[in-house]
Amino acid sequence: MGTIQGFQQHSFWSSAAIDPFTTSPYRFNDIMSRTCFEQILKALTLTDREHPSYVDPFWQIRQLVDAWNENMGENFSPSWISCLDESMMFW
C-alpha cells in the first residue's frame, strides 16, 4: 500500500467541478466515454510472454522493464551533473 493518495479512475469522468485539491484536474468526458476507456484498458497488453510457473506479480510488465533497463544501459551514462533532489520527492 502506498502513502501517496492518487486520483480514483472514475473521478476523471466525474461531473463535479474541477478542484485541484479534491478532484482530478482533468475531465475526459469530451474525449472518450468511461466504458470505452475501460474496454481499451482490459485489452491492453505489454508482453507477449506466457504466464510464468513461479509467482511474479510483475510478469505482465517484466518485458517492458527489461527493455527499459537494456536501453538505459546502452544510452544513458550518468555523470557528475546528474543529481537527485530530495525536495522533489513526495515524502
LOLO-736664 format. One record per residue: residue number from 1; x, y, z of N, C-alpha, C in turn; chain; residue in three letters. Coordinates in nm, 2 decimals. Layout:
+-----+--------+--------+--------+--------+--------+--------+--------+--------+--------+---+-----+
:   k :    npx :    npy :    npz :   capx :   capy :   capz :    cpx :    cpy :    cpz : c :   r :
+-----+--------+--------+--------+--------+--------+--------+--------+--------+--------+---+-----+
: NUM :      X :      Y :      Z :      X :      Y :      Z :      X :      Y :      Z : A : ALA :
...
+-----+--------+--------+--------+--------+--------+--------+--------+--------+--------+---+-----+
//
This chain:
+-----+--------+--------+--------+--------+--------+--------+--------+--------+--------+---+-----+
:   k :    npx :    npy :    npz :   capx :   capy :   capz :    cpx :    cpy :    cpz : c :   r :
+-----+--------+--------+--------+--------+--------+--------+--------+--------+--------+---+-----+
:   1 :   0.08 :  -0.12 :   0.00 :   0.00 :   0.00 :   0.00 :   0.09 :   0.12 :   0.00 : A : MET :
:   2 :   0.06 :   0.22 :  -0.09 :   0.14 :   0.34 :  -0.09 :   0.10 :   0.44 :   0.01 : A : GLY :
:   3 :   0.18 :   0.54 :   0.02 :   0.15 :   0.65 :   0.11 :   0.09 :   0.77 :   0.04 : A : THR :
:   4 :   0.11 :   0.78 :  -0.09 :   0.05 :   0.89 :  -0.17 :  -0.09 :   0.86 :  -0.22 : A : ILE :
:   5 :  -0.18 :   0.95 :  -0.19 :  -0.32 :   0.92 :  -0.23 :  -0.34 :   0.98 :  -0.37 : A : GLN :
:   6 :  -0.37 :   0.90 :  -0.47 :  -0.38 :   0.95 :  -0.60 :  -0.53 :   0.97 :  -0.64 : A : GLY :
:   7 :  -0.56 :   1.00 :  -0.76 :  -0.70 :   1.02 :  -0.80 :  -0.76 :   0.88 :  -0.84 : A : PHE :
:   8 :  -0.88 :   0.87 :  -0.81 :  -0.95 :   0.75 :  -0.85 :  -0.99 :   0.75 :  -1.00 : A : GLN :
:   9 :  -0.98 :   0.64 :  -1.06 :  -1.01 :   0.64 :  -1.21 :  -1.14 :   0.70 :  -1.25 : A : GLN :
:  10 :  -1.25 :   0.67 :  -1.17 :  -1.38 :   0.72 :  -1.20 :  -1.39 :   0.87 :  -1.19 : A : HIS :
:  11 :  -1.30 :   0.94 :  -1.11 :  -1.31 :   1.08 :  -1.10 :  -1.27 :   1.16 :  -1.22 : A : SER :
:  12 :  -1.20 :   1.10 :  -1.32 :  -1.17 :   1.16 :  -1.44 :  -1.29 :   1.18 :  -1.53 : A : PHE :
:  13 :  -1.40 :   1.11 :  -1.50 :  -1.53 :   1.12 :  -1.58 :  -1.64 :   1.18 :  -1.49 : A : TRP :
:  14 :  -1.60 :   1.24 :  -1.38 :  -1.70 :   1.30 :  -1.29 :  -1.76 :   1.42 :  -1.35 : A : SER :
:  15 :  -1.88 :   1.46 :  -1.30 :  -1.94 :   1.58 :  -1.34 :  -1.93 :   1.69 :  -1.24 : A : SER :
:  16 :  -1.85 :   1.67 :  -1.13 :  -1.83 :   1.77 :  -1.03 :  -1.73 :   1.87 :  -1.08 : A : ALA :
:  17 :  -1.74 :   1.99 :  -1.03 :  -1.65 :   2.10 :  -1.07 :  -1.50 :   2.06 :  -1.04 : A : ALA :
:  18 :  -1.42 :   2.11 :  -1.13 :  -1.27 :   2.08 :  -1.11 :  -1.21 :   2.15 :  -0.99 : A : ILE :
:  19 :  -1.16 :   2.08 :  -0.90 :  -1.09 :   2.14 :  -0.78 :  -0.96 :   2.07 :  -0.77 : A : ASP :
:  20 :  -0.84 :   2.14 :  -0.77 :  -0.71 :   2.08 :  -0.77 :  -0.68 :   2.00 :  -0.64 : A : PRO :
:  21 :  -0.76 :   2.03 :  -0.53 :  -0.73 :   1.96 :  -0.41 :  -0.82 :   1.84 :  -0.38 : A : PHE :
:  22 :  -0.93 :   1.83 :  -0.44 :  -1.02 :   1.72 :  -0.40 :  -1.06 :   1.63 :  -0.52 : A : THR :
:  23 :  -1.06 :   1.68 :  -0.64 :  -1.10 :   1.61 :  -0.76 :  -0.98 :   1.60 :  -0.86 : A : THR :
:  24 :  -0.99 :   1.52 :  -0.96 :  -0.89 :   1.51 :  -1.06 :  -0.88 :   1.64 :  -1.14 : A : SER :
:  25 :  -0.77 :   1.68 :  -1.19 :  -0.75 :   1.81 :  -1.26 :  -0.80 :   1.81 :  -1.40 : A : PRO :
:  26 :  -0.84 :   1.69 :  -1.46 :  -0.88 :   1.68 :  -1.59 :  -1.01 :   1.60 :  -1.60 : A : TYR :
:  27 :  -1.08 :   1.63 :  -1.71 :  -1.20 :   1.55 :  -1.74 :  -1.19 :   1.50 :  -1.88 : A : ARG :
:  28 :  -1.22 :   1.37 :  -1.89 :  -1.21 :   1.30 :  -2.02 :  -1.35 :   1.28 :  -2.09 : A : PHE :
:  29 :  -1.45 :   1.34 :  -2.03 :  -1.59 :   1.32 :  -2.08 :  -1.60 :   1.35 :  -2.23 : A : ASN :
:  30 :  -1.54 :   1.46 :  -2.27 :  -1.55 :   1.51 :  -2.41 :  -1.46 :   1.43 :  -2.51 : A : ASP :
:  31 :  -1.37 :   1.36 :  -2.45 :  -1.28 :   1.28 :  -2.54 :  -1.32 :   1.14 :  -2.56 : A : ILE :
:  32 :  -1.36 :   1.07 :  -2.45 :  -1.39 :   0.93 :  -2.46 :  -1.49 :   0.89 :  -2.34 : A : MET :
:  33 :  -1.57 :   0.80 :  -2.37 :  -1.66 :   0.75 :  -2.26 :  -1.58 :   0.66 :  -2.16 : A : SER :
:  34 :  -1.63 :   0.65 :  -2.04 :  -1.56 :   0.57 :  -1.94 :  -1.56 :   0.43 :  -1.98 : A : ARG :
:  35 :  -1.67 :   0.38 :  -2.03 :  -1.67 :   0.23 :  -2.07 :  -1.58 :   0.20 :  -2.18 : A : THR :
:  36 :  -1.57 :   0.29 :  -2.28 :  -1.47 :   0.27 :  -2.39 :  -1.33 :   0.27 :  -2.34 : A : CYS :
:  37 :  -1.30 :   0.36 :  -2.24 :  -1.16 :   0.36 :  -2.18 :  -1.14 :   0.23 :  -2.11 : A : PHE :
:  38 :  -1.23 :   0.18 :  -2.03 :  -1.22 :   0.05 :  -1.96 :  -1.20 :  -0.07 :  -2.05 : A : GLU :
:  39 :  -1.27 :  -0.07 :  -2.16 :  -1.25 :  -0.18 :  -2.26 :  -1.11 :  -0.17 :  -2.32 : A : GLN :
:  40 :  -1.06 :  -0.06 :  -2.35 :  -0.93 :  -0.05 :  -2.41 :  -0.83 :  -0.09 :  -2.30 : A : ILE :
:  41 :  -0.85 :  -0.05 :  -2.18 :  -0.76 :  -0.09 :  -2.07 :  -0.75 :  -0.24 :  -2.05 : A : LEU :
:  42 :  -0.87 :  -0.30 :  -2.06 :  -0.87 :  -0.45 :  -2.05 :  -0.80 :  -0.52 :  -2.16 : A : LYS :
:  43 :  -0.80 :  -0.47 :  -2.28 :  -0.74 :  -0.53 :  -2.40 :  -0.59 :  -0.50 :  -2.41 : A : ALA :
:  44 :  -0.54 :  -0.40 :  -2.34 :  -0.40 :  -0.35 :  -2.35 :  -0.31 :  -0.45 :  -2.28 : A : LEU :
:  45 :  -0.21 :  -0.50 :  -2.36 :  -0.11 :  -0.59 :  -2.30 :   0.03 :  -0.53 :  -2.33 : A : THR :
:  46 :   0.12 :  -0.56 :  -2.24 :   0.26 :  -0.51 :  -2.26 :   0.36 :  -0.62 :  -2.27 : A : LEU :
:  47 :   0.31 :  -0.74 :  -2.29 :   0.40 :  -0.85 :  -2.31 :   0.34 :  -0.96 :  -2.41 : A : THR :
:  48 :   0.43 :  -1.03 :  -2.46 :   0.38 :  -1.15 :  -2.55 :   0.43 :  -1.28 :  -2.49 : A : ASP :
:  49 :   0.48 :  -1.27 :  -2.36 :   0.53 :  -1.39 :  -2.29 :   0.41 :  -1.46 :  -2.22 : A : ARG :
:  50 :   0.43 :  -1.59 :  -2.20 :   0.33 :  -1.67 :  -2.12 :   0.35 :  -1.64 :  -1.97 : A : GLU :
:  51 :   0.24 :  -1.67 :  -1.90 :   0.25 :  -1.66 :  -1.75 :   0.35 :  -1.75 :  -1.70 : A : HIS :
:  52 :   0.44 :  -1.70 :  -1.61 :   0.55 :  -1.79 :  -1.56 :   0.49 :  -1.89 :  -1.46 : A : PRO :
:  53 :   0.57 :  -2.00 :  -1.44 :   0.53 :  -2.10 :  -1.35 :   0.55 :  -2.06 :  -1.20 : A : SER :
:  54 :   0.63 :  -1.96 :  -1.18 :   0.65 :  -1.91 :  -1.04 :   0.57 :  -1.78 :  -1.02 : A : TYR :
:  55 :   0.56 :  -1.74 :  -0.89 :   0.48 :  -1.62 :  -0.86 :   0.57 :  -1.49 :  -0.89 : A : VAL :
:  56 :   0.52 :  -1.42 :  -0.99 :   0.58 :  -1.29 :  -1.02 :   0.47 :  -1.19 :  -1.05 : A : ASP :
:  57 :   0.45 :  -1.10 :  -0.95 :   0.34 :  -1.01 :  -0.96 :   0.36 :  -0.91 :  -1.08 : A : PRO :
:  58 :   0.48 :  -0.90 :  -1.13 :   0.50 :  -0.80 :  -1.24 :   0.53 :  -0.87 :  -1.37 : A : PHE :
:  59 :   0.48 :  -0.99 :  -1.39 :   0.51 :  -1.06 :  -1.51 :   0.46 :  -0.99 :  -1.63 : A : TRP :
:  60 :   0.35 :  -0.92 :  -1.62 :   0.29 :  -0.86 :  -1.74 :   0.37 :  -0.74 :  -1.79 : A : GLN :
:  61 :   0.45 :  -0.68 :  -1.70 :   0.53 :  -0.57 :  -1.74 :   0.68 :  -0.60 :  -1.74 : A : ILE :
:  62 :   0.72 :  -0.72 :  -1.71 :   0.86 :  -0.76 :  -1.70 :   0.93 :  -0.74 :  -1.83 : A : ARG :
:  63 :   0.87 :  -0.77 :  -1.94 :   0.94 :  -0.75 :  -2.07 :   0.96 :  -0.60 :  -2.10 : A : GLN :
:  64 :   0.87 :  -0.51 :  -2.06 :   0.88 :  -0.37 :  -2.07 :   1.00 :  -0.32 :  -1.98 : A : LEU :
:  65 :   1.00 :  -0.37 :  -1.86 :   1.11 :  -0.33 :  -1.77 :   1.25 :  -0.37 :  -1.82 : A : VAL :
:  66 :   1.25 :  -0.49 :  -1.87 :   1.38 :  -0.54 :  -1.92 :   1.43 :  -0.46 :  -2.04 : A : ASP :
:  67 :   1.34 :  -0.43 :  -2.13 :   1.37 :  -0.34 :  -2.25 :   1.42 :  -0.21 :  -2.20 : A : ALA :
:  68 :   1.35 :  -0.15 :  -2.10 :   1.39 :  -0.02 :  -2.05 :   1.53 :  -0.02 :  -1.99 : A : TRP :
:  69 :   1.55 :  -0.12 :  -1.91 :   1.69 :  -0.13 :  -1.84 :   1.80 :  -0.15 :  -1.95 : A : ASN :
:  70 :   1.77 :  -0.23 :  -2.05 :   1.87 :  -0.25 :  -2.15 :   1.89 :  -0.12 :  -2.23 : A : GLU :
:  71 :   1.79 :  -0.05 :  -2.26 :   1.80 :   0.07 :  -2.34 :   1.88 :   0.18 :  -2.25 : A : ASN :
:  72 :   1.84 :   0.19 :  -2.12 :   1.91 :   0.28 :  -2.04 :   2.06 :   0.25 :  -2.02 : A : MET :
:  73 :   2.09 :   0.12 :  -2.02 :   2.23 :   0.08 :  -2.01 :   2.31 :   0.11 :  -2.13 : A : GLY :
:  74 :   2.25 :   0.11 :  -2.25 :   2.32 :   0.15 :  -2.37 :   2.32 :   0.30 :  -2.40 : A : GLU :
:  75 :   2.23 :   0.37 :  -2.35 :   2.22 :   0.51 :  -2.40 :   2.23 :   0.62 :  -2.29 : A : ASN :
:  76 :   2.23 :   0.58 :  -2.16 :   2.25 :   0.67 :  -2.05 :   2.38 :   0.65 :  -1.98 : A : PHE :
:  77 :   2.45 :   0.76 :  -1.97 :   2.58 :   0.75 :  -1.89 :   2.57 :   0.86 :  -1.79 : A : SER :
:  78 :   2.55 :   0.82 :  -1.66 :   2.55 :   0.92 :  -1.56 :   2.68 :   0.99 :  -1.54 : A : PRO :
:  79 :   2.68 :   1.11 :  -1.50 :   2.80 :   1.19 :  -1.48 :   2.78 :   1.27 :  -1.35 : A : SER :
:  80 :   2.88 :   1.36 :  -1.32 :   2.87 :   1.44 :  -1.20 :   2.76 :   1.54 :  -1.21 : A : TRP :
:  81 :   2.70 :   1.57 :  -1.32 :   2.60 :   1.66 :  -1.33 :   2.46 :   1.60 :  -1.30 : A : ILE :
:  82 :   2.45 :   1.47 :  -1.31 :   2.32 :   1.40 :  -1.27 :   2.30 :   1.42 :  -1.12 : A : SER :
:  83 :   2.18 :   1.46 :  -1.09 :   2.15 :   1.49 :  -0.95 :   2.01 :   1.45 :  -0.91 : A : CYS :
:  84 :   1.99 :   1.40 :  -0.79 :   1.85 :   1.37 :  -0.74 :   1.83 :   1.47 :  -0.63 : A : LEU :
:  85 :   1.72 :   1.55 :  -0.65 :   1.69 :   1.65 :  -0.55 :   1.57 :   1.59 :  -0.46 : A : ASP :
:  86 :   1.60 :   1.56 :  -0.33 :   1.51 :   1.50 :  -0.24 :   1.39 :   1.59 :  -0.22 : A : GLU :
:  87 :   1.40 :   1.72 :  -0.24 :   1.28 :   1.81 :  -0.22 :   1.18 :   1.79 :  -0.32 : A : SER :
:  88 :   1.21 :   1.72 :  -0.43 :   1.11 :   1.69 :  -0.54 :   1.03 :   1.56 :  -0.51 : A : MET :
:  89 :   1.07 :   1.49 :  -0.41 :   1.00 :   1.37 :  -0.37 :   0.88 :   1.39 :  -0.28 : A : MET :
:  90 :   0.78 :   1.30 :  -0.29 :   0.66 :   1.32 :  -0.21 :   0.67 :   1.26 :  -0.07 : A : PHE :
:  91 :   0.77 :   1.29 :   0.00 :   0.78 :   1.23 :   0.14 :   0.83 :   1.34 :   0.22 : A : TRP :
+-----+--------+--------+--------+--------+--------+--------+--------+--------+--------+---+-----+
//
